[in-house]
């Protein structure tokens, strides 16, 4: 529980934190509490995705659903992006 509380308190200090997505299996080997707790506090910044019929290795256990979830994440980022990232040469 300590790491979740620590991350939560640090993120709440920064109103400019980037959007985050937590991806879990539907039968997680680890607790989904961290992502869900942050989602409750930072609704517009945090998305929690659960991949059906998976445990820890969601990309290998259900690649089609993982791909679909990743496309949702990428689409959300593309739709919310208002500025181009700086060029590494600038």
C-alpha positions, 0 to 999 in steps of 0.5 A, a space after each residue: 500500500 505504501 507505493 500507491 499512496 506515495 505515487 498518489 500524493 506525488 502526482 496530486 502535487 502536479 496538475 500538469 501530469 501526463 495522462 496515464 494508462 494502467 493495463 491489467 489482466 482480468 486475473 491479475 497476479 498483482 493488485 489493480 488497486 494502484 491504477 483504480 485508486 489513481 483513476 478515482 482521484 484523477 478521472 480525466 488523466 487515468 485510464 484503467 484497461 483490463 484484458 480478458 482471459 489474462 494474468 500477468 503477460 497480457 500481450 502474450 496471453 491475449 494479443 488481439 485484445 491487448 492490441 485493441 486496448 493499445 489502439 484505444 490508448 494511442 487514439 486517446 493520445 492522438 485526440 488529446 495532443 495539442 502540441 507537437 513534441 519538440 524535435 530532438 535537434 532543437 
